[in-house]
């Protein structure tokens, strides 16, 4: 009855029966039924006779096969991510790779008959002993291993649609084998510190447990290649040569033109002599000269730096301010009826914009007295003011008043300062100064220090422009070379209608949504709810504790509407505990350090890529971290930026499909909650690769990234993080089973 195995054909029905009942049962059945009687039965009838005669042994055999199949399935998929395990299980069910419970009888017998060959006559005995050692059967009755080899050897019973999932399973199985043996590792090789191996082992085991050995979801992706030489300070969208060739003139060639930017994904290497930045506050007073391209022979730099101990130090005098920094700040304070600059906080001046900040000496001074000063300066190809300020650990962003509005809401700043800033605010019909008016809070101050030894023409032009605005001169003395205006509260009454230029048409222009908006030749009014003067604001830091009555505008952490930083303080404590190189125990500079200090000791420049109402920023301040945060509100989210400025914090609007207006290597820590899923849901998503390459550009070597999102988004992000040459670790979020943290550190590599 049994056909030969050597002829390459599939196994017949007798072998199926042999597998079901076993060799001993077959001999007992042979004693009860003659050969002729058995050959006269169809295959279903033969199986029915066998099961009726030996029900117990058939069930035992079936249960044994099912248990063996489950064991093989569980072992193969134990280390897969949850989504992969579900897929493997579904494939196994759809294509019967793993034995499943079934009722004995006609149905299973018909399956065996349909897949097997017809009974051949002429072979002695109902079940030939020549097949006693064969352990193969029908697909419903085989274990995974036996069925797999059966399919490989029986092409006649395998369709194209069923072979593809099996092939994919083979590929995944091979990857598991390679990963375990260490030939291709999605993780860096682990080296345990000699006296701290237990702690490191627990950390690595926790990582493997939550992320899985296959946490990357596929083979280790190819790393992104370094950018060509000469791009160490490359800022996308600010290509002066391309802008000039495109026909931009009169200062527009130095503006931002992302429509001309040809995005090519590569990783910007650090300069040849780059060093890890100094800790705060040491970095405020001196920087490494090799971290940015500075021409020490340039005229503007001769009085800006002092070279001491291979560092660029900053003198107490600033030629831009025409005096020593403290003395200049006192002169400004005296015009505001304050005894010294230390009373800016008393006058409720919290957020200051410094236009054309030079070396940021004024900002460094004011920051030491809790006055948040943000530098705004045009793009410069080498040694830019913005790059210098960020290298010192002070907030800055590339921007100008040539053609477009700055990415800030209306009534954002309490004081705007311009001393030798190089921007002619009175040109183009006064459009730049009208943008200053939009950004200035009612009752706020505009400080203008004209060039030393000026001929009076700039002063006359400024008088002509400001006369058309609702500003009062606080300090009219031209001889002092410092003039201060105050934005009048009456601008928001009926008097405004008699003032030229006209007020912008209500409803046509949104004053709090300036993204990609041109400069206006009309006065932009803030919404009535935000027309709160500087003098009527709560004093800092109580100003930070504002009530948010609309839960939809709170952003990430929507459960915290009032008094919200409590859970965010817990999150910050968790984040800071993870910012330590011990989390990656093969770090080349930290091996063997038992009490290694967190990297938070060098975390100064922080960016929140999806800030909500600034809860993360507020928690950092309340926990005493010496860091400032650039709160970014994506254009894909609700515009909560006005609430951030009302709290005494600062930030910008930005579209993450475009590069951020800053220089490379300018931030120590990037944080984002729910940004990945939010960006991927956009109608025209730009993908994670572009976002991560931009994050890598603005992140300093050995800088950190903390992403909080759903499990699926985090797994995708971890794959892209590997392409960026980042070390990454996935961590559970306490109290939230649906979200994960992805903690990454940018490695210090050289091209």
Buried (B, 14 or more C-beta within 10 A) or exposed (E): BBBEBEEEEBBBBBBBBBBBBBEEBBBEBBEEBEBEEBBEBEBBEBBBBBBEBBEEBBEEBBEEBBEBBBEBBEEBBEBBBEEBBEBBBEBBEEBBBBBEEBEBEEEBBEBBBEBBBEBEEEBEBBBBBBBBEBEBBBBBBBBBEBBBEBBEBBEEBBEEEBBEBBEEBEEBEEBBEEBEEEEEEBBEEBEBBEEBEEBBEEBBEBBBEBBBBBBBBEEBBEEBEBBEEEBBBBBBBBBBEBBEEEEBEEBBBBBBBBEEBEEEBBBBBBBEEBBBBBBBBEBBBBBBBBBBBBEEEEEEBEEBBEEEEEBBEBBEBBBBBBBBBBEBBBBBBBBBEBEEBBBBBEBBBBBBBBBBBBBBBBBBBBBEEEBBBBBBBBBBEEBBBBBBBBBBBBBBBBBBBBBBBBBBBBBBBBBBBBBBBBBBBBBBEBBBBBBBBBBBBBBBBBBBBBEEEEEEEBBEBBBEBBEBBBBEEBBEEBEEBBBBBBBBBEBBEEEBEEBEBEBBEEEEBBBBBBBBBEBBEBBBBBEEEBBBBBEEBBEBBEBBBBEBEEEEBBBBBBEBBEEBBEBBBBBBEBBBEBBBBBBBBBBEEBBEBEEBEBBBEBBBBBBBBBBBBBBBBBBBBBBEBBBBBBBBBBBBBBBBBBBBBBBBBBBBBBBBBBBBBBBBBBBBBBBBBBBBBBBBEBEEBBEBBBBBBBBBBBBBBBBBBBBBBBBBBBBBBBBBBBBBBBBBBBBBBEEEEEBBBBBBBBBBEEB
